[in-house]
Amino acid sequence: MTGRRRTSTTPPVHPPRTGTRLSTKVRTRVLFAGAVAACASIAVGCGAIPGVTGGSGDDPITVMTWAPQDTPATNKPGMPAMAEAYARWVNANGGINGHKLRVLTCNDHNDTVYAAKCARRAADENAVAVVGSYSQHGRSFLAPLEAAGIPYIGGYGVTDDEFSSPLSYPINGGEPALLAGLGQQLGTKCGPVALVRPDTVAGDQLPVLLNAALKRQGHAAATDQRAAEEATEYSGQTKVALEHATSDPSKQGCVVSALGDRTETFMDSFRRDRQDYPKVGTGTVLGSLDQSLIDSTGGQSSPYEGAHVTGWYPVASDARWNPMRKVIKEQAFGDNRIDPADAGVQTTWIAYNVFKSVVESLGDSKVTSLAIRQALDNGLKVTTGRLTPTLSWRYEDLIAAVDFPRLVNAHVTFQVVRKGLLTSERNGFIDVSKTLENADAN
């Protein structure tokens, strides 16, 4: 799920996979073991020398956070802003193990060239990790990071590569888990389901995952409606989606939008066009919808009322987010880039807490990219204040998903918009690992 491509009006064709399917657990671990062995065989290329900052005394620790900003498509300015606020908070409280935290930020412009430039800059400035970042161009940024041995900790999870690179340490299940969870959430509630998603390589995996989850619920596959990521209106897509969702008069269908920042634009078209059709339900994922968007579009009277939403974390009003809110209030008061309800901001917060735990585990040892990777690979368990399950990236912690061999947290939360508020639909986390493990067989 990496990169963007030209808009196409032809329906997607997914060629059948060939060959026999190994046991997913065996195949996943064989592939991952091979990647680790390849990295270990080239010591310098995998971080023995680059990424050496911090050590005895008060040497600063350098990290980087990147995200797209000021683009006509998806933007995540709150992520680098949250990283900077986190650094100010850490440094105001003595640093990490006595080290000041130096955060570099970079705008990847939703562009492959800029994504690679951000990664090369991280290497040039001896960053020991890239933390809490967003980019659709995994192949472009991971190659320079792998060459420099820099770990990628807590990416947003929008690309397949984040779940396959041995130097990636994801903290959530990314878009794969969200779509698998949404399919499970909608499978027993909806009649015909129509998916509207970006016409990008990143979007191509979404119908596969949604349909794998629907199939597990005994539900028919969703229709797959592509949409230009930079469109200014989506009337054509909404009408096609509504036609399908209302095709069975015996059961109310659902329209699923997974368009990121363009979800609001889609819903403007949807609100106008739905008046000509029978009532349908709606569903989406965190990152395409948050409380701020609900508030800005009418609250209880917004088109999102009643929508089913799948997220990675507890709802934004949960008390478990209070420490993050306190840091934002202390260190970024008035910075309107940082929305505590934004999934990107939340991901950056958790990722930096993971990084802080790793550095603290090193004690007086020199803080290097290699030391960080070794701590993570050797079984360090990290708690996140119950915002996620306990995280660990040992070989044994990988789920048996062939397409996502680095995925360790396949838990999601089910939420629903009630009376204008995004609330929990079901308590606790829901594990969708089985759906992800079987997705490539569907």
Buried (B, 14 or more C-beta within 10 A) or exposed (E): BBBBEEBEEEEEEEEEEEEEEEEBBEBBBEBBEEBBEEBEEEEEBBBBBBBBBBBEEEBBBBBBBBBBBEBEBBBBBBBBBBBBBBBBBBBEEEBBBEBBBBBBBBBBBBBBEBBBBBBBBBBEBBBBBBBBBBBBBBBBBBBBBBBBBBBBBBBBBBBBBBBBBBBBBBBBBBBBBBBBBBBBBBBEBBBBBBBBBBBBBBBBBBBBBBBBBBBBBEBEBBBBBBBBBBBEEBBBBBBBBBBBBBEEEEEBBBBBBBBBBBBBBBBBBBBEBBEEBEEBBBBBBBBBBBBBBBBEBEBEEBBBBEBBBBBBBBBBEEEEBEBBEEBBEEBBEEBEBBBBBBBBBBBBBBBBBBBBBBBEBBEEBBBBBBBBBBBBBEEBEBEBEEBBBEBBBEEEBBBBBBBBBBBBBBBBBBBBBBEBBBBBBEEEBBBBBBBBBBBBEB
